[in-house]
Amino acid sequence: MNFYWRKKRFSFDPDIRLVSDASKGGFIFWFRYRLIEQKKFSLRVGVHPAFSLVKKTVIENGSDSEITEMLRFAAAEVVPTYQITPHWTIGAVYLHGSGLQKHGPQRTDVFFFNNSISNINIGGNFRLTLVPTAYLFYVDGHKGSYFSGTGILARKGVPFTIQSTINQTIKSNVPGNKGFMWNVMLAYNFSKTFKHLN
């Protein structure tokens, strides 16, 4: 579940992801501020606490059992964007995260380079947004490079959108890395007036 609340330059963006039995997932509570808001260029900064639920095997009285552990993190981001045309935006993201416990990931740095091409007319009242992204991921001395692509399908006057993201590893030595991942998401816009992404 993703929520969004904004007043002037400040926004609060919680992001909650859980499996059905709540044994894995995470909670991210973004606090963001727009330092620069010009017609073409913008610069946003943000901070968040995050809580990640992971499965962990513990040994007690000689027997193994699996528990859910909560890991705590703090992170900050810097996000410059530039609008080339009303429907084409390029941008970058630098994200730094720190683990707040002595085990698990301790330092994470991610650099994103992305494009956003919106309001592509694909017939009728349907519009498509494409977000191709390349990024570099560093965690505790391990690193990886990746390509990600997101497509968002919307119809004018309908509050539902369908979104799908693919993620392909280019090169990585990060433990537990997966070569290819994808998802599909159905979103509902609770605004009184539906607005297209542009």
N, C-alpha and C positions, 0 to 999 in steps of 0.2 A: 504494500500500500504506500502510495506517495501522496503527500499533502503539500500545499503551498499557500503561504500567507504572506502578503507584502503590504507595507505601508511606506510610501515614499521610496527611499533608497534602501531600506532595511527589509529583509525577508527571513522567514523561518520555514525550513524545508525538511520535515521529518521523512525518513525513508525506512520502512519496516518490512523485513523479508523473513518469513518463517515457513518451515515445512508444516504439514498438517498436524503433527503431534507436538510441535514447538520444541523439538529436540535439537534442531539446527536452524541457523538463521542469523539475523543481526538487526540492530537498531542504530540508525545514524540520525543525529539531530543537528542539521546544518543551521548556522546563523551566518547570514551573508549580508554584505554591504557593498553598494555600488559607488565606488570612489569617483569614477568618471562616467558620465552619461552624455555623450555627444551624438550627433546625427549619424556619424559613421563609426566612431570609435567608442568603446566602453572598456572599463576596467573594474573587475569585481574581486573582492577578497572575501574569504570565509573561514570559519573555524567550526569544528564539531567535536563532541565526545561521541564515541562509538562503542557498542557492546556486541561482541560476536559470540554466538553459541556454537560450540564444537563438541563432537563426541570424543571421549577420552576413556581409555582402559586403565583401571586401577586394580591393584592387588591388595586384598584384605583377607587376613587369616588364611593365606595360601591359595585363595581362589580369585579368579579374574571376574571383574564386573565392569560394565560400561556405564559411564555417567555423562551427563551434559555439563560442560564447564563454560563459564562466561569469561571471555577475555575482554579487557578494557583498553581502549586506544584514544589518543587525542590527535587531531590532524588540522592542517591549515592548507588553504589553496590560494593561488593567484591566477586570475582568468582574464586575459586580454582578448578582445574580439574586434574584428573590423568588417564592416558591411560593404561589400563590393558593389552589389546591386540590391534592390529591395528584397530579392529572394535568394541571394547568395552571400553567405557569411563565412569567413575563415576565422580561426581562433586557435588558441593554445591554452593548456592547463598545466600548471605545476602543482603537484600535491605531495605534501610531506606528512607522514604519520609516524607516531612513536607509541610503542607498547608501554602500558602502565603496570606490567608485572614482569618478573624476572625471567619467565619462560615464554615461549612463543615468539613471534616476530617482534623485533625490537625497533628497527628503523626501516621505513619504506619510503621510496621516492618514485614518483611516476610523472612522466612527461607526455602529454597528449598533444597531437597536431591534428586538427579536424576541420572539415568543411561541412556546411549545412546548406543544402539546396532545397528550397521549399516551394509549395504552391505549384507543383508540376501537374498540369491538367492531363489526366489520363482518360477523359471521356465523361460526359454527363456532369454531375456535380461532384465527382470524385477528384481528390487532390492527393498527391504523394509528396512526402518529404524524405530525402535521402541524406544520411549523415555518415560519410566514410571517415574513418579515423585510423591513424597510425600512432602507436605509443611504445615507450620504453619503460620497463619496469625493473626497479632495483629493490631487493630486500635482503638485508643482512649479508651482503657480499655476493649474492646471486643476482643474475640479470636475465632479462628476456626482451625480445622485440615482437610486436604483434600487429595484426591488422584487424580492425573491427568495422562492421557495417550495419547501420540501422535503417530500416524502412518504416515509415508511419503512413498508414492509409486512413484518410478522413473523407467524410461526405458532408457537404454544406447543409447546415440545419440539423445534423444528427450529432448528439453529444458523445457517441461512442467512437473510438479509434482503435485500429488494430496495428500493433507494433511488433516487429521481429528484429532480433539482433543476432548476428553471427560473429564469432571470434576465432581467428586463425593464428596459431603460433608460427612465427617466422623462424626464430631461433631462441632457445631458452635452456638454461641449466637450473631453473627454479624448481625446488623439490615439489612433487605433486602436480607439476604442470600437465595440462591436458592439451592435445594438439588442436582439437576443434570442438567448439561448443556453439549452441544456438538456443534460442527460446522464442516463444510467441506470447504476446500479452494483449489482453483486452482492457482498454481504459475507458473511464466514464468521466466527463467534465461536469462538475457540479455548478459551474457558473450559471447565472440566470440567462446570460447571452452567450451562445457558442461562438468562439473566435478561432479562425484558422491560424495555424502557425505561419508566421511570415517574418 
